[in-house]
Amino acid sequence: MSKIKHALEVVSGLRSLADSIEGLVEVLEGNATETKVEKIEEQEVKKEAEKLPTLEEVRAKLAVLSQNGKQVQVKELITEFGAKKLSDIPAERYPELLEKVEVL
């Protein structure tokens, strides 16, 4: 990742954090409207979505398992998610998949 792209991501994260802190202060002071509270909740959901692992990250973890002689378990894990191949698994299920990888 380039330094500029990384810096932009940091700035974006700081802006989001500042917005969340501002919203929290308003809630604590009792000045927040229902819309402001909903906005804070939406930001939290967005943050969680940003934390989803990528296909490449999941593929790398599974590749390590396969190289360690666990090809059968990797295949079973993929089919357990109702898929024939890793790319058929929806990205929002990657965290769940990685949890099961840790158990292996």
C-alpha positions as a Markdown table, in Angstrom:
| # | Residue | x | y | z |
|---|---|---|---|---|
| 1 | Met | 0.0 | 0.0 | 0.0 |
| 2 | Ser | 1.4 | 3.4 | -0.9 |
| 3 | Lys | 2.2 | 5.9 | 1.8 |
| 4 | Ile | -0.3 | 8.4 | 0.4 |
| 5 | Lys | -3.1 | 5.9 | 0.3 |
| 6 | His | -2.3 | 4.7 | 3.9 |
| 7 | Ala | -2.2 | 8.4 | 5.1 |
| 8 | Leu | -5.6 | 9.0 | 3.5 |
| 9 | Glu | -7.1 | 6.0 | 5.2 |
| 10 | Val | -5.7 | 7.2 | 8.5 |
| 11 | Val | -7.2 | 10.6 | 8.0 |
| 12 | Ser | -10.6 | 9.0 | 7.1 |
| 13 | Gly | -10.5 | 6.9 | 10.2 |
| 14 | Leu | -9.7 | 10.0 | 12.3 |
| 15 | Arg | -12.6 | 11.9 | 10.8 |
| 16 | Ser | -14.9 | 9.0 | 11.6 |
| 17 | Leu | -13.6 | 8.8 | 15.1 |
| 18 | Ala | -14.1 | 12.5 | 15.7 |
| 19 | Asp | -17.7 | 12.2 | 14.4 |
| 20 | Ser | -18.3 | 9.3 | 16.7 |
| 21 | Ile | -16.9 | 11.1 | 19.7 |
| 22 | Glu | -19.0 | 14.2 | 18.9 |
| 23 | Gly | -22.1 | 12.1 | 18.7 |
| 24 | Leu | -21.3 | 10.3 | 21.9 |
| 25 | Val | -20.9 | 13.6 | 23.7 |
| 26 | Glu | -24.2 | 14.9 | 22.4 |
| 27 | Val | -25.9 | 11.7 | 23.5 |
| 28 | Leu | -24.3 | 11.9 | 27.0 |
| 29 | Glu | -25.4 | 15.6 | 27.3 |
| 30 | Gly | -28.9 | 14.7 | 26.2 |
| 31 | Asn | -28.8 | 17.0 | 23.2 |
| 32 | Ala | -28.7 | 14.4 | 20.5 |
| 33 | Thr | -31.7 | 13.9 | 18.3 |
| 34 | Glu | -32.9 | 10.4 | 17.3 |
| 35 | Thr | -31.3 | 11.1 | 13.9 |
| 36 | Lys | -27.9 | 11.7 | 15.4 |
| 37 | Val | -28.1 | 8.5 | 17.4 |
| 38 | Glu | -29.0 | 6.6 | 14.2 |
| 39 | Lys | -26.1 | 8.2 | 12.4 |
| 40 | Ile | -23.7 | 6.9 | 15.2 |
| 41 | Glu | -25.2 | 3.4 | 14.8 |
| 42 | Glu | -24.7 | 3.5 | 11.0 |
| 43 | Gln | -21.1 | 4.6 | 11.5 |
| 44 | Glu | -20.5 | 1.6 | 13.7 |
| 45 | Val | -22.0 | -0.8 | 11.1 |
| 46 | Lys | -19.8 | 0.8 | 8.5 |
| 47 | Lys | -16.7 | 0.4 | 10.6 |
| 48 | Glu | -17.5 | -3.3 | 11.0 |
| 49 | Ala | -17.9 | -3.6 | 7.2 |
| 50 | Glu | -14.6 | -2.0 | 6.6 |
| 51 | Lys | -12.9 | -4.6 | 8.9 |
| 52 | Leu | -14.0 | -7.6 | 6.7 |
| 53 | Pro | -11.1 | -9.6 | 5.6 |
| 54 | Thr | -10.4 | -9.7 | 1.9 |
| 55 | Leu | -10.6 | -12.8 | -0.4 |
| 56 | Glu | -6.9 | -12.7 | -0.7 |
| 57 | Glu | -6.4 | -12.7 | 3.1 |
| 58 | Val | -8.7 | -15.7 | 3.5 |
| 59 | Arg | -7.1 | -17.5 | 0.5 |
| 60 | Ala | -3.7 | -17.0 | 2.1 |
| 61 | Lys | -4.8 | -18.5 | 5.4 |
| 62 | Leu | -6.4 | -21.5 | 3.6 |
| 63 | Ala | -3.3 | -21.9 | 1.5 |
| 64 | Val | -1.1 | -22.3 | 4.5 |
| 65 | Leu | -3.4 | -25.0 | 5.9 |
| 66 | Ser | -3.4 | -26.8 | 2.6 |
| 67 | Gln | 0.4 | -26.7 | 2.5 |
| 68 | Asn | 0.5 | -28.2 | 5.9 |
| 69 | Gly | -1.4 | -31.3 | 4.7 |
| 70 | Lys | -4.9 | -30.2 | 5.5 |
| 71 | Gln | -6.3 | -30.0 | 2.0 |
| 72 | Val | -9.3 | -32.3 | 2.9 |
| 73 | Gln | -10.2 | -30.1 | 5.9 |
| 74 | Val | -10.0 | -26.9 | 3.8 |
| 75 | Lys | -12.3 | -28.4 | 1.1 |
| 76 | Glu | -14.8 | -29.6 | 3.8 |
| 77 | Leu | -14.7 | -26.1 | 5.3 |
| 78 | Ile | -15.6 | -24.5 | 2.0 |
| 79 | Thr | -18.4 | -27.0 | 1.3 |
| 80 | Glu | -19.7 | -26.4 | 4.8 |
| 81 | Phe | -20.4 | -22.8 | 3.7 |
| 82 | Gly | -22.4 | -24.2 | 0.8 |
| 83 | Ala | -19.8 | -23.4 | -1.8 |
| 84 | Lys | -17.7 | -25.3 | -4.3 |
| 85 | Lys | -14.9 | -22.8 | -4.2 |
| 86 | Leu | -13.7 | -20.1 | -1.9 |
| 87 | Ser | -14.8 | -17.2 | -4.2 |
| 88 | Asp | -18.4 | -18.5 | -4.0 |
| 89 | Ile | -18.5 | -17.7 | -0.3 |
| 90 | Pro | -19.9 | -14.2 | 0.4 |
| 91 | Ala | -17.4 | -11.7 | 1.9 |
| 92 | Glu | -19.6 | -11.0 | 4.9 |
| 93 | Arg | -19.1 | -14.7 | 6.0 |
| 94 | Tyr | -15.2 | -14.5 | 5.8 |
| 95 | Pro | -14.9 | -13.7 | 9.6 |
| 96 | Glu | -16.9 | -16.8 | 10.4 |
| 97 | Leu | -14.8 | -18.8 | 8.0 |
| 98 | Leu | -11.6 | -17.5 | 9.6 |
| 99 | Glu | -12.9 | -18.4 | 13.0 |
| 100 | Lys | -13.3 | -22.0 | 11.9 |
| 101 | Val | -9.8 | -21.9 | 10.3 |
| 102 | Glu | -8.3 | -21.0 | 13.6 |
| 103 | Val | -9.8 | -24.1 | 15.1 |
| 104 | Leu | -8.1 | -26.3 | 12.6 |
